[in-house]
Structure formats: structure tokens, C-alpha cells
Amino acid sequence: MSLIVQKFGGSSVRDAQRLRNVAGIIAETYLEGNDVIVVLSAQGDTTDDLIAKAEEINPHASKREMDMLLSTGEQISVALCAMALESMGLPCVSLAAWQVGIQSTTVHSDARIKKIDSERIQSELDQHRIVIVTGFQGVDRNGDVTTLGRGGSDTSAVALAAAFRADLCQIYTDVDGVYTTDPRIVPNARKLPEITYDEMLELASQGAQVLHNRSVELAKKFRVNLEV
């Protein structure tokens, strides 16, 4: 039995059909006998829509209140995904970052993960449940919700994989791997069978959107086996 962390981005859970596809991938991994922790982003353009709603009310809203608002997007995703898995007869539970003890710094809108409490997730895994966690967020020492900045769900997934010494952390994205350059712009871009942490970090730092650079830093530090 392996422990696998799977992360799905916003486009992967954009609508009901895509959510069912994601549930199918998770179910297949679980039914192969693996423990599974899933990290989800908000659906599609939800984060942008929430930002637009905030600007309608107060263009100068505090970062704390923006974090309270934006964190709801991932909660919708994880609850809907759990419902999809429940409809397939699979045991699962959706949890917000504060429920699983993803502790962060107090910097709203750009927090960093400091520590992850393992007790709640381990308890759920011990009961053979699929654990679905909100990406992109944590909770600070004041008990306030924080967000990790754009691309933060990648960081959430790698941090969880590191904390639980997962056998594999899979990042599902719009493209089928890491390329030498953006295949949507350069037709002859080559898909790389593997890449070092440092090479991936350089690509991410230069603007490649396939992985958040902070997630690559974490993966390198804790030697997380990362698959895109």
C-alpha cells in the first residue's frame, strides 16, 4: 500500500462533468489499495469572480477579509468532490485547511506554511477514508484563515506529501507533463520524461505556470517524489 497525494487545479474541477472525471481518477487510485489525500483548487474562474464581487463592495477591502472570501472557493470544490465520491459508494471526507491544522504565517494573501498537524488526516486515513483538503490556504496563530498566493494549491499538496512522507505527489494540470517551453505557444516543444528540482525551479521562476515555484522549493527540501 502506498500513500499518494493528488492535486487538481481549477480547470480540472470547473464543472460537474470534470468533477466526476476527477472523482474517477481518485477512485481508481484508492481502489488499487492506496491511501489517498486529495488537494483541490477553486473551480474554474471562481477566485477571479470572488475578487470581482469584493471590488463591487469595497475596492480597498483588507487582505484579511479577502482571505476569508477567497478561501470559500476551495471549500466548494472539496465538498462537491466528496459528494461525487459518495455517489460512487466510496468513503471520503472533505476538510478545510484549518480543520487539518495547516498552520501558516500571519501574512494575509501571501502566507507560508509553517507546520502541518498530522492527527486529523491520519485518523481519517486509518479509517480508510479518502481525505480531500482545500488547497491554497492555512490558518495563522490567531486562528484566522490565510491564503498562500496564486498557485498556492501546488504548495499545499507538496507540503502535505512532505508531512506524511507520501510515496508520490501527483499534480494534475492542463498539459500532460513538463515541456521545454509552453506547448500552447511553441508547437515543437518537447515533453521531458524527468527533470531535476533545480531545473524545474528555474523554469518556474522564469514564469512557467506548470508548477508554483514555492512548491518546487518544498519538494527539493523534503525530497518529495513529484509527478506532473
MOKA-V540260 format. One record per run of one state. SS is the DSSP state (H for helix, E for strand, C for the rest). FROM is the first residue (numbers start at 0). LEN is the number of residues. Records with the same first field share a line. If there is no record, write none. Layout:
# MOKA-V540260
SS->FROM-LEN + FROM-LEN
This chain:
# MOKA-V540260
C->0-2 + 8-1 + 13-2 + 31-3 + 40-5 + 57-5 + 87-4 + 95-1 + 100-1 + 104-8 + 116-2 + 126-3 + 134-2 + 139-5 + 147-4 + 163-4 + 172-6 + 179-11 + 191-5 + 205-7 + 222-3 + 227-1
E->2-6 + 34-6 + 91-4 + 101-3 + 112-4 + 129-5 + 136-3 + 144-3 + 167-5 + 178-1 + 190-1 + 225-2
H->9-4 + 15-16 + 45-12 + 62-25 + 96-4 + 118-8 + 151-12 + 196-9 + 212-10
